[in-house]
């Protein structure tokens, strides 16, 4: 396997620049997820690693070799696509063996590699079937098997689960992660689904508008978002972000909303009195308390089994709490929500920067 280094990479389509000096280090045997909204440039970056898109500036190296001008077939990478890209007239065995046959590998080696990959992926009994005779999850396994038999330095996944139903997506993301651990491979995975990113990655790279907003371990990005975008994008349900103004007085600091709701802060929280901010607190960092928080009016209660989601209003601001307790509040009921002060984030309203991250 091999590391991948992306240095100051730029991509232009005509006069439009869509990637603006991207820098990412992907360590050998790591599982890195590029995540972001549609149009942020993540799939374009993946295709540049694969050699399917030309690089307009900067350089990409795989295993220490700069590959800017290296054709895709000589980069020793294998790509798994969103739409499987299987040949409908070929049986599973032939689909998996196709690249090996093109490389003129001997029949015995091809047979051994395909059957070993089929065994890993639970496809042995399907080798004589056509893609149309398989489920979506089985077709995706065939696409993965076609990549495995090549024994590449790097696996590239371009939203491979987006065509599957919700239950199968959960199953397949577990299988992909287990496969990565079993093969000890270097993997780069693109998705717009931040749950996939959180559960699968060793390292998350959050992208927006052709820029990297933050990169790091999943829990690091979740617990310490660098800015408003990352805070709102990573996490489900999303972080509550409430606009207000930082105030100080009476020996304490707080945030006051436009309609007079007072939101508590821990002593020593950075910022300047009068500064417009966004008060950020995740739903799972709220508790229902008798005092020490702020009043809210319940709108909707959604029991999910494991958690109870409570959607409420604090003044005119919508807020969501996620609780292990099975509350049965009624719409219009008044409750007090208390945030864990050590988990509250303040973001500058103008720049969007996390004030804790800026000190």
DOTIBA-152222 format. One record per atom (N, C-alpha, C): x, y, z; residue in one letter. Coordinates in pm, whole numbers, plus 50000, padded with zeros to 5 digits. Layout:
XYZa...
//
This chain:
500844988150000x500005000050000x500895012550000x500265024449999x501045036549983x500315048550040x501075058650076x500485071450117x500155079649992x499275089550011x498905098749903x499125112849955x499845120949878x500085134849915x499485144049809x498625153049854x497975162749765x498475176549806x499205183049716x499885195549751x499455206949659x498795216849720x498415229149648x497695226249516x496805216449519x496145212149395x495025221649356x495065225449230x494065234549171x493405227449054x492105229649038x491395224448921x490565235548859x490735237348728x489955247248654x489195240348541x487965244148524x487185240348407x486985253048325x487755254448217x487735267048143x488295278048233x487525288748248x487975299748333x487515298548477x486755288048508x486215286448643x487115277348726x487575282448839x488395274548930x487485267949033x487535254549040x486625247249130x487345241149250x488655239649242x489465235649357x490565245849375x490735250749498x491575262449522x492735258949615x493775252749562x494965250149642x494745240249753x494305228049720x493985217849819x495255211149870x495375209750002x496485202550065x495915191850157x496235179150127x495785168050211x496895157550216x497165152350335x498075141050351x497265128750390x497385118150312x496665105650337x497715095150370x497745090950495x498785081750541x498565067650487x499655060450476x499605046450434x498665038550527x497775030650468x496835021750537x495725029150612x495575041950587x494505049450654x493235049450570x492115052750634x490815053950567x490405068550580x490495075850470x490215090150471x488925092650393x488035100550453x486755103650391x486715118450354x486435121150226x486195134750179x484685136950185x484265146650265x482835148850287x482495163450267x481295165750218x480845179350196x479595179350113x478945190850100x477705191650020x477985189549872x476925186849796x477055185249652x477705197649590x478655195349499x479305206449431x480505212249502x480935205849613x482065211549689x483415207849628x483455198049536x484705194449470x485305181249514x484615173949601x485195161649656x485355150649550x484345148849464x484455138549359x485485142549254x485575155449224x486595160249131x487985157149184x488195159349313x489495156549374x489795141549367x488815133149393x489005118649386x489385114549244x488695120049145x488975116649006x490355121548963x490845132249025x492205136748996x493235127049054x492945121349171x493835111149227x493875099049133x492705095549079x492605083948990x493215086648853x493375099348816x493885102648685x492805104648581x491535104948626x490415106748535x490145121548505x490745130448584x490685144848559x492115150248562x492425159348471x493745165448470x493905175348585x495135176948631x495455186148739x495855199648677x495195210348720x495485223548665x496665230248734x496945226048858x498055231748933x498345223449055x499555224449109x499945216349223x500375202449181x500465193249279x500875179749244x500255169449338x500105157349283x499625145949360x500675134949351x501035129349465x501985118249465x501365106249534x501655094449481x501185081749537x502415073149564x502595069349689x503765061449726x505065068549698x505055082049709x506265089749687x506535093449543x505685088649448x505885091549306x504865101849260x505315112949204x504405123049150x503705117149027x502355117949028x501585111148922x500815120948833x501145133748838x500405143648758x500235139448613x501285133948554x501255130548412x501245115448388x500945107948492x500905093248480x499495088948440x499335080748336x497995076148295x497315068348407x495975068148410x495235061348518x495655046848538x495855039348429x496145025048443x497525022448501x498385032748504x499735031048560x499865036748701x498765041448759x498825047448893x498665037149004x498285025148970x498085014349066x497045018049171x495905023249123x494755026049208x493555018749150x492565016049233x491325009749188x490155017949240x489185020349153x488075029049188x486755021349188x485955023849291x484605018149302x483615029549283x482755028149180x481865039049143x480495037849207x479775048849204x478425049549260x477465040149187x477615039049056x476645031148977x477155017148944x478165012449018x478724998949008x479564996948881x479085002048764x479835001148637x480194986648602x479224977548618x479424963548582x479004961248436x479634951648372x479254947848236x478064938448244x476894942348191x475684934248209x475734920748137x476544919748031x476594907347953x477614897448008x478334901448112x479344892648172x478864887448306x479224875048336x478924869448467x479824875948572x479474873448698x480214879548809x481694876248800x482034863648775x483434859748766x484164868148662x483564869548544x484214876748434x484304891748462x483284897248530x483374911348570x484554913548662x484724904648759x485814906148855x487174903648791x487194894948689x488464891148628x488874900048512x488014909348471x488204916548345x489544923848338x489874931448443x491134939148439x492354929948437x492244918448501x493364909048502x493564902848363x492444900148296x492554894748160x493184904948066x492804917648082x493404928148000x494914928948022x495324926448147x496744926948180x497474914048142x496714904448079x497274891748031x497864883448145x497204883848261x497594875348373x497184860948339x497964851348383x497664837348348x496384832648416x495744822648354x494434818048396x494404813248542x495434806148584x495464800748720x495504811948823x496304822248797x496394833648889x495074841148895x494454843048776x493154849848773x492134842148855x492064829248835x491114820948908x491334821949059x492604821649099x492924822349242x492544835849301x492874846749230x492574860149282x491074862649291x490334858749188x488894860949187x488214853049297x488584840349310x487924831949411x488284836449553x489514841449570x489884846549703x489094859149736x488924868149638x488134880249660x486664876749682x486154867149607x484764862949623x484524857249762x485504850049813x485374844249947x485344855350052x486184865350037x486224876650131x484884883950133x484264885350015x483054893450002x481764885250006x481864872250026x480654863950031x479974862649896x480764861849789x480214861349653x480424848049584x480994838349653x481374825849588x480214819249515x479044819149577x477894812249516x477264820349403x477744832649381x477144841149277x478054842949155x479174835949149x480144838249043x479604835048904x478604826248895x478044822548765x476774830348731x476454840448809x475264848448781x475634861148705x474614866948641x474774879848574x474384891048672x474904903248650x474564914348741x473054916348761x472264914048655x470814916148667x470164906348765x470864895548798x470344885548890x470754888149034x471394899549058x471904902949192x471154914849250x471164915749383x470624927549451x471614939049441x471164950949481x472064962449478x473304960449564x473124954949682x474264952549770x475244942449713x474714931949647x475574921949585x476334927849467x475684936549390x476374943049278x477514951849329x477274958649441x478324967149495x479494958649544x479204946849598x480284937749638x481094933249516x480424930749405x481134926849283x482064938249238x481564950549243x482404962049207x483614962949300x483404960249429x484524960349523x485484948849494x484914937149458x485764925649426x486624928249305x486084935249206x486854938649086x488044947449123x487864955949225x488974964249272x489984956049352x489494947049435x490374939149523x491334930449443x490844924049335x491694914549261x492914921449200x492824934549180x493964941749123x495054944149226x494734942249354x495704944449462x496374958049448x495594968949443x496154982249416x496824988149540x497584998849516x498165006149629x497095014149703x496085019149629x495075027949688x493695024049633x492715023049723x491315021249684x490625034849687x489855037849583x489095050249574x487605046749565x486795052749651x485355050049655x484605063149628x483805063349522x483035075349488x481565073149520x481155077149640x479775075749689x479195061949655x479845051149699x479435037749654x478115032849712x477605039449816x476395034449882x475165042749853x475285053049772x474175062449757x472975056349686x473155045349612x472025039049543x471345028249626x471795026049748x471255015349831x470235020849930x469335011949976x468355016350077x469045018050211x468335024350306x468955028650433x469545016950510x468805005850521x469294994550600x470534988350536x470514987350404x471664981350335x472874990550341x472645003550342x473765012950355x474505010650486x473755008850595x474385006450725x475214993650721x474644983150662x475344970350652x476604971550567x476484978250453x477614978950360x478734987850412x478404998450484x479485006850534x480294999250640x479634990550716x480344982050811x481244972250736x480724966650627x481504957050550x482704963650483x482534975750433x483654982850369x484744985850471x484344990250589x485334993150694x486064980350737x485294969450752x485914956650790x486874951950681x486484953850555x487344949950443x488634958050445x488524970950471x489714979450480x490664974350588x490114970850703x490954966050813x491594952650779x490844944250707x491364931050672x492474931950568x492324940750471x493314941950364x494474951050401x494294959350505x495334968850540x495594978850429x494514982950363x494644991250243x494645006150276x495105014150181x494915028650186x493635031650109x492695038350173x491385040650111x491015055350119x490485060550006x489945074150001x488495072849958x487605078250039x486165075750024x485445089150017x484625090949915x483855103349897x482405101049933x481825110050011x480395109450043x479905123350078x478595125450064x477975137650116x477275134750248x477305121950290x476615117350411x477575118050529x477345127550620x478295129350730x478235117750831x477125110050834x477085098150920x478065087650869x478095085650736x479095076550678x480495081250713x480725094250701x482055099650730x482455096950875x481545099750968x481845098051110x482125083551146x481355074351090x481445060351132x482565052751063x483015057250946x483985049450869x485405054750876x485585067650896x486875073950871x487855072750986x489135071850951x490215074951045x490425090051047x490195096050930x490385110450914x489295115750822x488665126750864x487645133350784x488245146150724x487955148450596x488315161050531x486995167650489x486635178550557x485375185450530x485625196250425x484885195450313x485095204750202x483855213250178x484105225150127x483025234150082x483575243649977x482875244649865x483225254149759x484685253349716x485195240949706x486565239149658x487645241949758x487275243849885x488235246049993x488085235250100x489135232950176x489055224250293x488745232850414x487615229950478x487215237450597x487885232050723x488065218750730x488715212750846x489055198350813x490155193450869x490555179450854x491025174250990x490645161951022x491065156151148x490295143351178x490565137551294x489845125551337x488375128951356x487465119451331x486025122451338x485595129251468x485995124051582x485555129851708x486205143351735x487405145351682x488055158451694x487245169051619x486815165551497x486025174851417x484655177051481x484075166551537x482765167551603x482835176151729x483855173751810x483955180851939x484555194751927x485355197051823x486065209851811x485945215351669x484725218351623x484565223851488x485265237351477x485945239151366x486745251251349x485895263451316x484735261151253x483915272451212x482445268551206x481605278251174x480165276151170x479755265351071x480385265150954x479995255150854x480225241050906x481405238350959x481705224851009x480775221251124x480515230851212x479635228451326x478245224351280x477735231051177x476395227951129x476315215851040x477445212350974x477415201350879x477665187850946x478575187351041x478925174751107x478055173051232x477375161751238x476505158851353x475065157351309x474385147251362x472975144951330x472255140351456x471275148351504x470815161251452x471925171851458x471745182151378x472775192351367x472905200551495x474075206651512x474285215451625x473285227051623x472755230551739x471935242651751x472855254951742x472525263951653x473315276151634x472375288151649x472535295351759x471585305851796x472305319351792x471815328851709x472465341951702x472175350251826x473175357851868x473005366551984x474185375952000x474255382152115x475325391652145x475975387952278x477295388252281x478025384952403x477885396452503x477505393052626x477335402952733x478165398952854x478575409152931x479275406953057x478715416253161x478655411653284x478125419753393x477665410853506x477575416653625x477175409153744x478085397353771x479365398853729x480325388253756x480185376053667x479435377053557x479265365553469x479195370053324x479415360553234x479265363353091x478135354653036x477545359252929x476385352252874x476165357152732x475265350352662x474825354952530x473355358552541x472995370152488x471595374252486x471105374552341x469965368152319x469385368252185x468615381252164x468225383652040x467515395852005x466205397152080x465575385652112x464285386052181x464425383752331x465645385552385x465825386052528x466105373052601x466345361952528x466705349352594x468155349952637x468425346052761x469795346052814x470355331852810x471505330152744x472135317152728x473425316852809x473565307152899x474725307252990x476015303052923x477145307952977x478475304652929x479375301253047x480395293253021x481375290053124x482295301953146x482785303453270x483745313953300x484985312153213x485515323253164x486715322653081x486455320552934x485175320252894x484865318852752x485405330952676x486135328852566x486725340352494x485675348652423x486035360952392x485135369952322x485075383452390x484515393252322x484415406852374x482965410952394x482645417152507x481265421852528x480785430452412x479545427852368x478985434952254x479255428152120x480055417552120x480405410651997x479235402051949x478805403451823x477775394551767x478345380451750x477625370551798x478125356851797x476995347151762x477385334851736x476445323651733x476785314451849x475765311151926x475895302252042x475615288051992x476625279352001x476485265851948x476465255352058x475445246852055x475395235652149x474725223852078x475325212252089x474785200452024x473565195252101x472605189252030x471405184152097x471695174552212x472735166452198x473055156752304x473825163052419x474125175952410x474785182952521x473805191852598x472505189352578x471465196052654x470815186252750x470405191152867x469635183052961x468385190853001x467375183553043x466185189853098x466425191753246x466345204253292x466735207353430x465685216053497x465785217053629x464875225653703x465295240153697x466615242453685x467125256153676x468515255753613x469145267353602x470505268053550x470585268053399x469455269553332x469485269553186x468625280753131x467845277553031x466955287552971x465605280852940x464565288752943x463215283552920x462975281252772x462195270852743x461825267652604x460415262052602x459775263452489x458415258352469x458465246852370x457915235452411x457965223352328x457065224852205x457605221152089x456815220551965x456465206151929x457495197651918x457305183851873x458235174751952x457755162751985x458575152452048x458635140451953x459855135851924x460045124451834x460805113351908x460105102851952x460805091352012x461425082651903x462715079951913x463395071551813x463715057751865x463435055351993x463795042652055x464995044652145x466155046752082x467365048952161x467355062652226x466825072752156x466805086452206x465415092352189x465185103352260x463985111452238x464435125052190x463975128952072x464285142252018x463165151752056x463545162952117x462575173152155x462885185852076x461935190051994x462075202351918x461265213251989x461955224052021x461325234552102x461725248252050x461195258552114x461545272452081x461985279652207x463145286152197x463615295052304x463475309152250x462445316252295x462085328752229x461605325452088x462235331551988x461875328451850x462835318651784x463775313451862x464795304751806x464415289951823x464495282551712x464245268151720x465455261151779x465205251051860x466285243751925x465885229151939x466865220251927x466625205851935x467445199952048x466835191252127x467535183852230x467405168952204x468465161252230x468445146652215x468725140552351x467775132652402x467845127752540x467695112552545x468465106352633x468305091952656x466995088952729x466525098552809x465265096752881x464075097152784x463035089752815x461865089052726x460805099052771x461075111652741x460145122252778x458865121652693x457775125652753x456495125952680x455865139852695x456665150052666x456165163752675x455045166152573x454165175152605x453075178952516x453425192052444x452945193752321x453175206552252x452675218352335x453495228652345x453165240352425x453655239652568x454155228052611x454645226652749x455955234352766x456105240852883x457315248552911x458315239552983x459565239552937x460635231953001x461855240953014x462805236753096x464085243853109x465185234953053x465935240252959x467045232952897x468355238652950x469215229752999x470505233953053x471625227952968x472465236152908x473575230952828x474755226952916x475535217152870x476825214352932x477765225652893x478125233952989x478865246152956x480235243252896x480835231952932x482145228752875x482035224252729x480815221952681x480605217652543x479965228552457x479805240652512x479225251652436x480305258252350x479945261452225x480865268152133x480345282152103x481265291552087x480915305052042x481605307651908x480825312251812x481355315251679x481155330051649x482205336351600x482085350351560x481075351351446x480105360351459x479025361151362x479505365451224x480565373551220x481045378551091x481935368651019x482935363351088x483905354351024x483485339751030x482625336251126x482225322351144x483225314051222x484325320051264x485395312651333x484975309151475x485285296951518x485095292751657x486055300751745x485515308251840x486365316951922x487345308952008x486965296952046x487915288652121x489055284152033x488775281651905x489815277051813x490765288151777x490355300551799x491185312051757x492145316751866x492085310451983x492985314852090x494155305352106x
//
